[in-house]
Amino acid sequence: MRVHVDMTLCQTHAQCVFAAPEVFAIGDDEELVYDAAPGDASWPAVEEAARACPVQAIFLDED
C-alpha cells in the first residue's frame, strides 16, 4: 500500500492524524508528515483518514 498526500491541497486540518496517528503526524514546522508505505495493519485507519480529509488531499494506491 502506498499513501500520497497532495501538499498543495493539504490545509493541515489534521483529521488524518486523528484517524491514523501511526501514519500521519504534524511536524515541528507545523506541516503534515506521513509514512508513504505503512504496513498492512494500518490500511483500515489510512482509508478512514482519506475519507476524513476535508479537502480530499490523501490518495491511496493498493499495489
PDB file of N, CA, C, O and CB in Angstrom:
ATOM      1  N   MET A   1       0.849  -1.178   0.000  1.00  0.00           N
ATOM      2  CA  MET A   1       0.000   0.000   0.000  1.00  0.00           C
ATOM      3  C   MET A   1       0.891   1.235   0.000  1.00  0.00           C
ATOM      4  O   MET A   1       1.901   1.293   0.700  1.00  0.00           O
ATOM      5  CB  MET A   1      -0.964   0.001   1.223  1.00  0.00           C
ATOM      6  N   ARG A   2       0.505   2.198  -0.780  1.00  0.00           N
ATOM      7  CA  ARG A   2       1.229   3.472  -0.846  1.00  0.00           C
ATOM      8  C   ARG A   2       0.252   4.603  -0.543  1.00  0.00           C
ATOM      9  O   ARG A   2      -0.915   4.561  -0.933  1.00  0.00           O
ATOM     10  CB  ARG A   2       1.900   3.675  -2.249  1.00  0.00           C
ATOM     11  N   VAL A   3       0.750   5.601   0.152  1.00  0.00           N
ATOM     12  CA  VAL A   3      -0.033   6.778   0.501  1.00  0.00           C
ATOM     13  C   VAL A   3       0.651   7.992  -0.109  1.00  0.00           C
ATOM     14  O   VAL A   3       1.874   8.122  -0.054  1.00  0.00           O
ATOM     15  CB  VAL A   3      -0.183   6.929   2.054  1.00  0.00           C
ATOM     16  N   HIS A   4      -0.139   8.868  -0.683  1.00  0.00           N
ATOM     17  CA  HIS A   4       0.381  10.135  -1.203  1.00  0.00           C
ATOM     18  C   HIS A   4      -0.542  11.246  -0.719  1.00  0.00           C
ATOM     19  O   HIS A   4      -1.765  11.137  -0.805  1.00  0.00           O
ATOM     20  CB  HIS A   4       0.482  10.121  -2.780  1.00  0.00           C
ATOM     21  N   VAL A   5       0.055  12.305  -0.213  1.00  0.00           N
ATOM     22  CA  VAL A   5      -0.715  13.482   0.174  1.00  0.00           C
ATOM     23  C   VAL A   5      -0.305  14.622  -0.741  1.00  0.00           C
ATOM     24  O   VAL A   5       0.875  14.961  -0.835  1.00  0.00           O
ATOM     25  CB  VAL A   5      -0.488  13.853   1.682  1.00  0.00           C
ATOM     26  N   ASP A   6      -1.274  15.205  -1.406  1.00  0.00           N
ATOM     27  CA  ASP A   6      -1.023  16.375  -2.252  1.00  0.00           C
ATOM     28  C   ASP A   6      -0.867  17.573  -1.325  1.00  0.00           C
ATOM     29  O   ASP A   6      -1.850  18.127  -0.832  1.00  0.00           O
ATOM     30  CB  ASP A   6      -2.186  16.604  -3.302  1.00  0.00           C
ATOM     31  N   MET A   7       0.371  17.960  -1.099  1.00  0.00           N
ATOM     32  CA  MET A   7       0.649  19.031  -0.146  1.00  0.00           C
ATOM     33  C   MET A   7       0.184  20.401  -0.642  1.00  0.00           C
ATOM     34  O   MET A   7       0.114  21.348   0.141  1.00  0.00           O
ATOM     35  CB  MET A   7       2.130  19.076   0.151  1.00  0.00           C
ATOM     36  N   THR A   8      -0.134  20.516  -1.930  1.00  0.00           N
ATOM     37  CA  THR A   8      -0.703  21.780  -2.416  1.00  0.00           C
ATOM     38  C   THR A   8      -2.171  21.893  -2.019  1.00  0.00           C
ATOM     39  O   THR A   8      -2.709  22.997  -1.934  1.00  0.00           O
ATOM     40  CB  THR A   8      -0.557  21.890  -3.950  1.00  0.00           C
ATOM     41  N   LEU A   9      -2.820  20.756  -1.777  1.00  0.00           N
ATOM     42  CA  LEU A   9      -4.212  20.756  -1.319  1.00  0.00           C
ATOM     43  C   LEU A   9      -4.319  20.759   0.198  1.00  0.00           C
ATOM     44  O   LEU A   9      -5.238  21.359   0.757  1.00  0.00           O
ATOM     45  CB  LEU A   9      -4.945  19.552  -1.878  1.00  0.00           C
ATOM     46  N   CYS A  10      -3.381  20.088   0.871  1.00  0.00           N
ATOM     47  CA  CYS A  10      -3.440  19.912   2.325  1.00  0.00           C
ATOM     48  C   CYS A  10      -3.469  21.262   3.031  1.00  0.00           C
ATOM     49  O   CYS A  10      -2.661  22.147   2.752  1.00  0.00           O
ATOM     50  CB  CYS A  10      -2.240  19.082   2.818  1.00  0.00           C
ATOM     51  N   GLN A  11      -4.424  21.399   3.956  1.00  0.00           N
ATOM     52  CA  GLN A  11      -4.544  22.625   4.750  1.00  0.00           C
ATOM     53  C   GLN A  11      -4.284  22.347   6.231  1.00  0.00           C
ATOM     54  O   GLN A  11      -4.589  23.175   7.090  1.00  0.00           O
ATOM     55  CB  GLN A  11      -5.940  23.248   4.567  1.00  0.00           C
ATOM     56  N   THR A  12      -3.722  21.184   6.516  1.00  0.00           N
ATOM     57  CA  THR A  12      -3.324  20.769   7.861  1.00  0.00           C
ATOM     58  C   THR A  12      -4.470  20.837   8.861  1.00  0.00           C
ATOM     59  O   THR A  12      -4.307  21.325   9.980  1.00  0.00           O
ATOM     60  CB  THR A  12      -2.182  21.626   8.346  1.00  0.00           C
ATOM     61  N   HIS A  13      -5.637  20.339   8.442  1.00  0.00           N
ATOM     62  CA  HIS A  13      -6.759  20.229   9.371  1.00  0.00           C
ATOM     63  C   HIS A  13      -6.505  19.120  10.396  1.00  0.00           C
ATOM     64  O   HIS A  13      -7.111  19.108  11.467  1.00  0.00           O
ATOM     65  CB  HIS A  13      -8.068  19.958   8.603  1.00  0.00           C
ATOM     66  N   ALA A  14      -5.618  18.202  10.065  1.00  0.00           N
ATOM     67  CA  ALA A  14      -5.151  17.117  10.940  1.00  0.00           C
ATOM     68  C   ALA A  14      -6.189  16.038  11.214  1.00  0.00           C
ATOM     69  O   ALA A  14      -6.028  15.269  12.163  1.00  0.00           O
ATOM     70  CB  ALA A  14      -4.702  17.688  12.238  1.00  0.00           C
ATOM     71  N   GLN A  15      -7.233  15.957  10.425  1.00  0.00           N
ATOM     72  CA  GLN A  15      -8.197  14.877  10.614  1.00  0.00           C
ATOM     73  C   GLN A  15      -7.541  13.520  10.375  1.00  0.00           C
ATOM     74  O   GLN A  15      -7.911  12.531  11.009  1.00  0.00           O
ATOM     75  CB  GLN A  15      -9.398  15.060   9.676  1.00  0.00           C
ATOM     76  N   CYS A  16      -6.579  13.469   9.473  1.00  0.00           N
ATOM     77  CA  CYS A  16      -5.857  12.223   9.208  1.00  0.00           C
ATOM     78  C   CYS A  16      -5.031  11.800  10.421  1.00  0.00           C
ATOM     79  O   CYS A  16      -4.894  10.609  10.699  1.00  0.00           O
ATOM     80  CB  CYS A  16      -4.946  12.381   7.980  1.00  0.00           C
ATOM     81  N   VAL A  17      -4.491  12.765  11.131  1.00  0.00           N
ATOM     82  CA  VAL A  17      -3.700  12.467  12.328  1.00  0.00           C
ATOM     83  C   VAL A  17      -4.575  11.805  13.382  1.00  0.00           C
ATOM     84  O   VAL A  17      -4.138  10.869  14.052  1.00  0.00           O
ATOM     85  CB  VAL A  17      -3.057  13.749  12.895  1.00  0.00           C
ATOM     86  N   PHE A  18      -5.803  12.283  13.535  1.00  0.00           N
ATOM     87  CA  PHE A  18      -6.724  11.677  14.495  1.00  0.00           C
ATOM     88  C   PHE A  18      -7.132  10.269  14.061  1.00  0.00           C
ATOM     89  O   PHE A  18      -7.273   9.376  14.896  1.00  0.00           O
ATOM     90  CB  PHE A  18      -7.967  12.555  14.663  1.00  0.00           C
ATOM     91  N   ALA A  19      -7.321  10.070  12.752  1.00  0.00           N
ATOM     92  CA  ALA A  19      -7.771   8.777  12.240  1.00  0.00           C
ATOM     93  C   ALA A  19      -6.662   7.730  12.206  1.00  0.00           C
ATOM     94  O   ALA A  19      -6.917   6.551  12.454  1.00  0.00           O
ATOM     95  CB  ALA A  19      -8.339   8.949  10.858  1.00  0.00           C
ATOM     96  N   ALA A  20      -5.438   8.149  11.903  1.00  0.00           N
ATOM     97  CA  ALA A  20      -4.327   7.198  11.753  1.00  0.00           C
ATOM     98  C   ALA A  20      -3.028   7.810  12.291  1.00  0.00           C
ATOM     99  O   ALA A  20      -2.126   8.125  11.514  1.00  0.00           O
ATOM    100  CB  ALA A  20      -4.153   6.790  10.261  1.00  0.00           C
ATOM    101  N   PRO A  21      -2.928   7.978  13.604  1.00  0.00           N
ATOM    102  CA  PRO A  21      -1.745   8.630  14.176  1.00  0.00           C
ATOM    103  C   PRO A  21      -0.452   7.853  13.979  1.00  0.00           C
ATOM    104  O   PRO A  21       0.634   8.414  14.127  1.00  0.00           O
ATOM    105  CB  PRO A  21      -1.956   8.854  15.635  1.00  0.00           C
ATOM    106  N   GLU A  22      -0.553   6.563  13.644  1.00  0.00           N
ATOM    107  CA  GLU A  22       0.649   5.776  13.382  1.00  0.00           C
ATOM    108  C   GLU A  22       1.217   6.058  11.986  1.00  0.00           C
ATOM    109  O   GLU A  22       2.332   5.640  11.671  1.00  0.00           O
ATOM    110  CB  GLU A  22       0.341   4.285  13.529  1.00  0.00           C
ATOM    111  N   VAL A  23       0.455   6.761  11.160  1.00  0.00           N
ATOM    112  CA  VAL A  23       0.882   7.052   9.784  1.00  0.00           C
ATOM    113  C   VAL A  23       1.066   8.549   9.548  1.00  0.00           C
ATOM    114  O   VAL A  23       1.987   8.956   8.841  1.00  0.00           O
ATOM    115  CB  VAL A  23      -0.136   6.497   8.788  1.00  0.00           C
ATOM    116  N   PHE A  24       0.201   9.363  10.133  1.00  0.00           N
ATOM    117  CA  PHE A  24       0.224  10.809   9.904  1.00  0.00           C
ATOM    118  C   PHE A  24       0.576  11.550  11.191  1.00  0.00           C
ATOM    119  O   PHE A  24       0.207  11.123  12.284  1.00  0.00           O
ATOM    120  CB  PHE A  24      -1.136  11.294   9.364  1.00  0.00           C
ATOM    121  N   ALA A  25       1.292  12.663  11.050  1.00  0.00           N
ATOM    122  CA  ALA A  25       1.653  13.490  12.203  1.00  0.00           C
ATOM    123  C   ALA A  25       1.858  14.924  11.732  1.00  0.00           C
ATOM    124  O   ALA A  25       2.033  15.186  10.542  1.00  0.00           O
ATOM    125  CB  ALA A  25       2.939  12.949  12.909  1.00  0.00           C
ATOM    126  N   ILE A  26       1.831  15.831  12.676  1.00  0.00           N
ATOM    127  CA  ILE A  26       2.168  17.225  12.396  1.00  0.00           C
ATOM    128  C   ILE A  26       3.606  17.428  12.857  1.00  0.00           C
ATOM    129  O   ILE A  26       3.928  17.215  14.025  1.00  0.00           O
ATOM    130  CB  ILE A  26       1.174  18.232  13.116  1.00  0.00           C
ATOM    131  N   GLY A  27       4.464  17.840  11.935  1.00  0.00           N
ATOM    132  CA  GLY A  27       5.880  18.015  12.231  1.00  0.00           C
ATOM    133  C   GLY A  27       6.167  19.292  12.996  1.00  0.00           C
ATOM    134  O   GLY A  27       5.276  20.104  13.244  1.00  0.00           O
ATOM    135  N   ASP A  28       7.416  19.451  13.360  1.00  0.00           N
ATOM    136  CA  ASP A  28       7.852  20.624  14.112  1.00  0.00           C
ATOM    137  C   ASP A  28       7.571  21.930  13.380  1.00  0.00           C
ATOM    138  O   ASP A  28       7.381  22.974  14.005  1.00  0.00           O
ATOM    139  CB  ASP A  28       9.325  20.521  14.411  1.00  0.00           C
ATOM    140  N   ASP A  29       7.546  21.865  12.055  1.00  0.00           N
ATOM    141  CA  ASP A  29       7.274  23.059  11.252  1.00  0.00           C
ATOM    142  C   ASP A  29       5.773  23.261  11.021  1.00  0.00           C
ATOM    143  O   ASP A  29       5.362  24.095  10.214  1.00  0.00           O
ATOM    144  CB  ASP A  29       7.997  22.962   9.909  1.00  0.00           C
ATOM    145  N   GLU A  30       4.959  22.475  11.751  1.00  0.00           N
ATOM    146  CA  GLU A  30       3.500  22.532  11.670  1.00  0.00           C
ATOM    147  C   GLU A  30       2.943  22.122  10.309  1.00  0.00           C
ATOM    148  O   GLU A  30       1.842  22.523   9.930  1.00  0.00           O
ATOM    149  CB  GLU A  30       3.037  23.916  11.994  1.00  0.00           C
ATOM    150  N   GLU A  31       3.722  21.314   9.577  1.00  0.00           N
ATOM    151  CA  GLU A  31       3.254  20.747   8.317  1.00  0.00           C
ATOM    152  C   GLU A  31       3.059  19.252   8.507  1.00  0.00           C
ATOM    153  O   GLU A  31       3.674  18.634   9.375  1.00  0.00           O
ATOM    154  CB  GLU A  31       4.254  21.039   7.156  1.00  0.00           C
ATOM    155  N   LEU A  32       2.195  18.686   7.681  1.00  0.00           N
ATOM    156  CA  LEU A  32       1.905  17.267   7.750  1.00  0.00           C
ATOM    157  C   LEU A  32       3.110  16.448   7.316  1.00  0.00           C
ATOM    158  O   LEU A  32       3.758  16.760   6.317  1.00  0.00           O
ATOM    159  CB  LEU A  32       0.697  16.929   6.888  1.00  0.00           C
ATOM    160  N   VAL A  33       3.404  15.405   8.070  1.00  0.00           N
ATOM    161  CA  VAL A  33       4.396  14.402   7.691  1.00  0.00           C
ATOM    162  C   VAL A  33       3.674  13.058   7.743  1.00  0.00           C
ATOM    163  O   VAL A  33       2.740  12.883   8.526  1.00  0.00           O
ATOM    164  CB  VAL A  33       5.678  14.430   8.645  1.00  0.00           C
ATOM    165  N   TYR A  34       4.106  12.105   6.909  1.00  0.00           N
ATOM    166  CA  TYR A  34       3.417  10.830   6.861  1.00  0.00           C
ATOM    167  C   TYR A  34       4.327   9.728   6.342  1.00  0.00           C
ATOM    168  O   TYR A  34       5.333   9.984   5.679  1.00  0.00           O
ATOM    169  CB  TYR A  34       2.179  10.936   5.997  1.00  0.00           C
ATOM    170  N   ASP A  35       3.954   8.512   6.655  1.00  0.00           N
ATOM    171  CA  ASP A  35       4.643   7.326   6.174  1.00  0.00           C
ATOM    172  C   ASP A  35       4.004   6.938   4.846  1.00  0.00           C
ATOM    173  O   ASP A  35       2.837   6.546   4.813  1.00  0.00           O
ATOM    174  CB  ASP A  35       4.573   6.150   7.217  1.00  0.00           C
ATOM    175  N   ALA A  36       4.741   7.041   3.771  1.00  0.00           N
ATOM    176  CA  ALA A  36       4.185   6.764   2.446  1.00  0.00           C
ATOM    177  C   ALA A  36       3.960   5.275   2.192  1.00  0.00           C
ATOM    178  O   ALA A  36       3.242   4.910   1.261  1.00  0.00           O
ATOM    179  CB  ALA A  36       5.100   7.320   1.384  1.00  0.00           C
ATOM    180  N   ALA A  37       4.561   4.415   3.005  1.00  0.00           N
ATOM    181  CA  ALA A  37       4.411   2.968   2.818  1.00  0.00           C
ATOM    182  C   ALA A  37       4.156   2.291   4.163  1.00  0.00           C
ATOM    183  O   ALA A  37       4.987   1.514   4.632  1.00  0.00           O
ATOM    184  CB  ALA A  37       5.671   2.366   2.139  1.00  0.00           C
ATOM    185  N   PRO A  38       3.017   2.579   4.781  1.00  0.00           N
ATOM    186  CA  PRO A  38       2.725   1.951   6.075  1.00  0.00           C
ATOM    187  C   PRO A  38       2.404   0.470   5.921  1.00  0.00           C
ATOM    188  O   PRO A  38       2.087   0.013   4.823  1.00  0.00           O
ATOM    189  CB  PRO A  38       1.559   2.663   6.757  1.00  0.00           C
ATOM    190  N   GLY A  39       2.484  -0.265   6.996  1.00  0.00           N
ATOM    191  CA  GLY A  39       2.196  -1.697   6.975  1.00  0.00           C
ATOM    192  C   GLY A  39       0.727  -1.982   6.712  1.00  0.00           C
ATOM    193  O   GLY A  39      -0.130  -1.109   6.850  1.00  0.00           O
ATOM    194  N   ASP A  40       0.460  -3.211   6.335  1.00  0.00           N
ATOM    195  CA  ASP A  40      -0.908  -3.625   6.009  1.00  0.00           C
ATOM    196  C   ASP A  40      -1.879  -3.439   7.171  1.00  0.00           C
ATOM    197  O   ASP A  40      -3.061  -3.176   6.950  1.00  0.00           O
ATOM    198  CB  ASP A  40      -0.914  -5.073   5.579  1.00  0.00           C
ATOM    199  N   ALA A  41      -1.399  -3.570   8.396  1.00  0.00           N
ATOM    200  CA  ALA A  41      -2.271  -3.427   9.563  1.00  0.00           C
ATOM    201  C   ALA A  41      -2.833  -2.008   9.681  1.00  0.00           C
ATOM    202  O   ALA A  41      -3.866  -1.800  10.317  1.00  0.00           O
ATOM    203  CB  ALA A  41      -1.508  -3.793  10.836  1.00  0.00           C
ATOM    204  N   SER A  42      -2.164  -1.047   9.079  1.00  0.00           N
ATOM    205  CA  SER A  42      -2.602   0.354   9.139  1.00  0.00           C
ATOM    206  C   SER A  42      -3.640   0.699   8.076  1.00  0.00           C
ATOM    207  O   SER A  42      -4.246   1.770   8.125  1.00  0.00           O
ATOM    208  CB  SER A  42      -1.410   1.271   8.988  1.00  0.00           C
ATOM    209  N   TRP A  43      -3.849  -0.195   7.121  1.00  0.00           N
ATOM    210  CA  TRP A  43      -4.718   0.104   5.974  1.00  0.00           C
ATOM    211  C   TRP A  43      -6.109   0.597   6.366  1.00  0.00           C
ATOM    212  O   TRP A  43      -6.547   1.605   5.811  1.00  0.00           O
ATOM    213  CB  TRP A  43      -4.857  -1.121   5.117  1.00  0.00           C
ATOM    214  N   PRO A  44      -6.837  -0.051   7.292  1.00  0.00           N
ATOM    215  CA  PRO A  44      -8.177   0.457   7.631  1.00  0.00           C
ATOM    216  C   PRO A  44      -8.149   1.897   8.184  1.00  0.00           C
ATOM    217  O   PRO A  44      -9.011   2.710   7.850  1.00  0.00           O
ATOM    218  CB  PRO A  44      -8.833  -0.471   8.659  1.00  0.00           C
ATOM    219  N   ALA A  45      -7.165   2.198   9.018  1.00  0.00           N
ATOM    220  CA  ALA A  45      -7.064   3.547   9.576  1.00  0.00           C
ATOM    221  C   ALA A  45      -6.696   4.563   8.494  1.00  0.00           C
ATOM    222  O   ALA A  45      -7.189   5.690   8.505  1.00  0.00           O
ATOM    223  CB  ALA A  45      -6.026   3.579  10.708  1.00  0.00           C
ATOM    224  N   VAL A  46      -5.834   4.167   7.566  1.00  0.00           N
ATOM    225  CA  VAL A  46      -5.447   5.066   6.473  1.00  0.00           C
ATOM    226  C   VAL A  46      -6.645   5.346   5.560  1.00  0.00           C
ATOM    227  O   VAL A  46      -6.837   6.477   5.113  1.00  0.00           O
ATOM    228  CB  VAL A  46      -4.279   4.455   5.653  1.00  0.00           C
ATOM    229  N   GLU A  47      -7.442   4.323   5.288  1.00  0.00           N
ATOM    230  CA  GLU A  47      -8.650   4.542   4.489  1.00  0.00           C
ATOM    231  C   GLU A  47      -9.587   5.521   5.194  1.00  0.00           C
ATOM    232  O   GLU A  47     -10.170   6.393   4.552  1.00  0.00           O
ATOM    233  CB  GLU A  47      -9.375   3.204   4.223  1.00  0.00           C
ATOM    234  N   GLU A  48      -9.731   5.380   6.503  1.00  0.00           N
ATOM    235  CA  GLU A  48     -10.564   6.301   7.283  1.00  0.00           C
ATOM    236  C   GLU A  48      -9.983   7.713   7.218  1.00  0.00           C
ATOM    237  O   GLU A  48     -10.729   8.685   7.096  1.00  0.00           O
ATOM    238  CB  GLU A  48     -10.675   5.828   8.759  1.00  0.00           C
ATOM    239  N   ALA A  49      -8.666   7.831   7.299  1.00  0.00           N
ATOM    240  CA  ALA A  49      -8.017   9.139   7.211  1.00  0.00           C
ATOM    241  C   ALA A  49      -8.300   9.803   5.867  1.00  0.00           C
ATOM    242  O   ALA A  49      -8.566  11.003   5.806  1.00  0.00           O
ATOM    243  CB  ALA A  49      -6.504   9.001   7.422  1.00  0.00           C
ATOM    244  N   ALA A  50      -8.242   9.023   4.795  1.00  0.00           N
ATOM    245  CA  ALA A  50      -8.520   9.569   3.459  1.00  0.00           C
ATOM    246  C   ALA A  50      -9.963  10.066   3.370  1.00  0.00           C
ATOM    247  O   ALA A  50     -10.228  11.120   2.792  1.00  0.00           O
ATOM    248  CB  ALA A  50      -8.256   8.502   2.370  1.00  0.00           C
ATOM    249  N   ARG A  51     -10.893   9.300   3.944  1.00  0.00           N
ATOM    250  CA  ARG A  51     -12.296   9.725   3.934  1.00  0.00           C
ATOM    251  C   ARG A  51     -12.510  10.966   4.799  1.00  0.00           C
ATOM    252  O   ARG A  51     -13.358  11.802   4.487  1.00  0.00           O
ATOM    253  CB  ARG A  51     -13.198   8.586   4.422  1.00  0.00           C
ATOM    254  N   ALA A  52     -11.751  11.087   5.878  1.00  0.00           N
ATOM    255  CA  ALA A  52     -11.925  12.196   6.822  1.00  0.00           C
ATOM    256  C   ALA A  52     -11.321  13.508   6.331  1.00  0.00           C
ATOM    257  O   ALA A  52     -11.669  14.574   6.839  1.00  0.00           O
ATOM    258  CB  ALA A  52     -11.312  11.835   8.148  1.00  0.00           C
ATOM    259  N   CYS A  53     -10.426  13.448   5.357  1.00  0.00           N
ATOM    260  CA  CYS A  53      -9.749  14.662   4.883  1.00  0.00           C
ATOM    261  C   CYS A  53     -10.762  15.615   4.256  1.00  0.00           C
ATOM    262  O   CYS A  53     -11.390  15.271   3.254  1.00  0.00           O
ATOM    263  CB  CYS A  53      -8.636  14.309   3.861  1.00  0.00           C
ATOM    264  N   PRO A  54     -10.932  16.808   4.827  1.00  0.00           N
ATOM    265  CA  PRO A  54     -11.947  17.730   4.308  1.00  0.00           C
ATOM    266  C   PRO A  54     -11.642  18.282   2.913  1.00  0.00           C
ATOM    267  O   PRO A  54     -12.544  18.762   2.226  1.00  0.00           O
ATOM    268  CB  PRO A  54     -12.106  18.874   5.257  1.00  0.00           C
ATOM    269  N   VAL A  55     -10.374  18.214   2.493  1.00  0.00           N
ATOM    270  CA  VAL A  55     -10.024  18.726   1.161  1.00  0.00           C
ATOM    271  C   VAL A  55      -9.637  17.603   0.199  1.00  0.00           C
ATOM    272  O   VAL A  55      -9.191  17.856  -0.920  1.00  0.00           O
ATOM    273  CB  VAL A  55      -8.875  19.727   1.270  1.00  0.00           C
ATOM    274  N   GLN A  56      -9.819  16.339   0.657  1.00  0.00           N
ATOM    275  CA  GLN A  56      -9.544  15.158  -0.170  1.00  0.00           C
ATOM    276  C   GLN A  56      -8.130  15.180  -0.757  1.00  0.00           C
ATOM    277  O   GLN A  56      -7.937  14.959  -1.952  1.00  0.00           O
ATOM    278  CB  GLN A  56     -10.567  15.063  -1.298  1.00  0.00           C
ATOM    279  N   ALA A  57      -7.147  15.453   0.108  1.00  0.00           N
ATOM    280  CA  ALA A  57      -5.755  15.548  -0.322  1.00  0.00           C
ATOM    281  C   ALA A  57      -4.997  14.226  -0.233  1.00  0.00           C
ATOM    282  O   ALA A  57      -3.846  14.145  -0.661  1.00  0.00           O
ATOM    283  CB  ALA A  57      -5.047  16.580   0.500  1.00  0.00           C
ATOM    284  N   ILE A  58      -5.633  13.186   0.320  1.00  0.00           N
ATOM    285  CA  ILE A  58      -4.955  11.899   0.530  1.00  0.00           C
ATOM    286  C   ILE A  58      -5.371  10.919  -0.560  1.00  0.00           C
ATOM    287  O   ILE A  58      -6.557  10.698  -0.807  1.00  0.00           O
ATOM    288  CB  ILE A  58      -5.282  11.318   1.939  1.00  0.00           C
ATOM    289  N   PHE A  59      -4.361  10.337  -1.205  1.00  0.00           N
ATOM    290  CA  PHE A  59      -4.590   9.379  -2.282  1.00  0.00           C
ATOM    291  C   PHE A  59      -3.940   8.056  -1.904  1.00  0.00           C
ATOM    292  O   PHE A  59      -2.822   8.039  -1.388  1.00  0.00           O
ATOM    293  CB  PHE A  59      -4.029   9.909  -3.638  1.00  0.00           C
ATOM    294  N   LEU A  60      -4.628   6.948  -2.156  1.00  0.00           N
ATOM    295  CA  LEU A  60      -4.165   5.628  -1.786  1.00  0.00           C
ATOM    296  C   LEU A  60      -3.975   4.756  -3.011  1.00  0.00           C
ATOM    297  O   LEU A  60      -4.779   4.777  -3.942  1.00  0.00           O
ATOM    298  CB  LEU A  60      -5.134   4.978  -0.825  1.00  0.00           C
ATOM    299  N   ASP A  61      -2.908   3.997  -2.992  1.00  0.00           N
ATOM    300  CA  ASP A  61      -2.616   3.031  -4.052  1.00  0.00           C
ATOM    301  C   ASP A  61      -2.448   1.678  -3.382  1.00  0.00           C
ATOM    302  O   ASP A  61      -1.534   1.494  -2.578  1.00  0.00           O
ATOM    303  CB  ASP A  61      -1.327   3.433  -4.881  1.00  0.00           C
ATOM    304  N   GLU A  62      -3.304   0.747  -3.698  1.00  0.00           N
ATOM    305  CA  GLU A  62      -3.297  -0.550  -3.046  1.00  0.00           C
ATOM    306  C   GLU A  62      -2.312  -1.541  -3.640  1.00  0.00           C
ATOM    307  O   GLU A  62      -2.439  -2.735  -3.368  1.00  0.00           O
ATOM    308  CB  GLU A  62      -4.650  -1.127  -3.095  1.00  0.00           C
ATOM    309  N   ASP A  63      -1.313  -1.107  -4.456  1.00  0.00           N
ATOM    310  CA  ASP A  63      -0.403  -2.014  -5.156  1.00  0.00           C
ATOM    311  C   ASP A  63      -0.850  -3.415  -5.008  1.00  0.00           C
ATOM    312  O   ASP A  63      -0.208  -4.326  -5.530  1.00  0.00           O
ATOM    313  CB  ASP A  63       1.006  -1.875  -4.654  1.00  0.00           C
TER     314      ASP A  63
END
